[in-house]
Amino acid sequence: MKKKIVIITATLAVALLIVVVSQSKEKQTTQSVIECQKVAIKEPTPIMMNQPFEQNKAPEGREFYMLSNQSSPWSSESFDVDGDGKPEDIMTANLAMNHTPHLLKIVKEGQVIFEAEGANIYAEAVEDGNGFVLGITTDWNTNQTKRTRYEYKNGEFIPVWYQENCR
């Protein structure tokens, strides 16, 4: 009899957990739709860079954070950001102990063509290869994030829109 009560109690607990999780996900999805609208950038400031990529040079007054088994501070992935059909290197490095990228550089043929700093920073590819989406955590305590779409035009990256608190 005790065994049946334990099984019934466990089954009810699992069922309740499933209901709570599904309602939570439904609420998140609804909130994401509301919060993830693209906001046009009305007066964009174009970013144009062309400076050598110095692998061992951290930003002024800072230093890279590396684990003892790392030989380089940089992680990389590659995808096309300027629409020429050739992938550029998307380099990220840590500047603090919490192991999230804090520095991002896009490198083409040994030259930095875009860079940004921030917590948990990343770039994601766009379908047409013309630009990228830059993601960043703006507030760790409240899990606030921002995604900005950049397009490449005439040697410059131009911010086109942004979204806040999207997943």
Steps between C-alpha positions, in 0.01 A plus 500: 500500500781744589664422167181597310472827692862587420446423130178705485665790684803492270275487191299798621818695579640435150169598339492822701859578402417446131204739524707768675787473249269511198320807635834666570622433145173630357538818704865539385400456136225760533737743672771439239261586218408825672855594602679394181374760259766649276561865574640695205810706563407844366841665489753216473868563560698297244804309623805484276824338613811366341774429748735203541380212716749464785425164655679560831399861558210553741311832513686786668538447875346149489630148464364177363370235736607149403471161661830324569445259210438774241775606262303791350235728647298490177216274389388530144231414253466611140222630281455766232413847633578721202312317224807403297436126538818447706479437876654744747633389840280587797741507795392515866713519814444521874606798706362374832480185708137413432592334170269684266630680193546869571687603187397433142698579187413424141818437304540502122838420349681587824317832547238579765195633318265509802542475877281524806522434874238380745381215717416176323555660160449304180433546128257288305491455125219633283364309202622730222852546647455878503582588859420319823303524824701605806371368832598620846383467860427850628420405862604169657284550809172530309606294194447795265633455146526697178538384139601747229491431126789646300512517121814548292499781245788686335760368743295585812282307741174685555268417792150456358280376788519363851296273725509484878450196722463245220595134519 
